């Protein structure tokens, strides 16, 4: 179950959009903790102007998931991404950088079961993007 609030605006060379999501994820499995989640995304682009300010020609994403039941505590998923774009002809070309963190029980597809212990994993995100 999710609740989402979204907005956007467009002009000839300028566009922005944002959304905020919050909700509850019920996995329906006793081996996986249900989670409460919050996600925020924003994108602010101007095709005619490049600015090094943090908010201009940028995109940002944030997501956090927290187990909904005790005794499981802490964050089960965290994702932070920031991207910057520059105009190139009629396009915007950019690069997103970020980190992701997961603290979950791993699933083994061969034995079709979850590991008994939770595993921490960190990831680095490097993602080119373009807007035409």
PyMOL commands that set and color helices and strands:
alter all, ss='L'
color gray80, all
select strands_A, chain A and resi 2-10+14-25+35-46+58-67+75-88+91-108+113-131
alter strands_A, ss='S'
color yellow, strands_A
deselect
rebuild
show_as cartoon
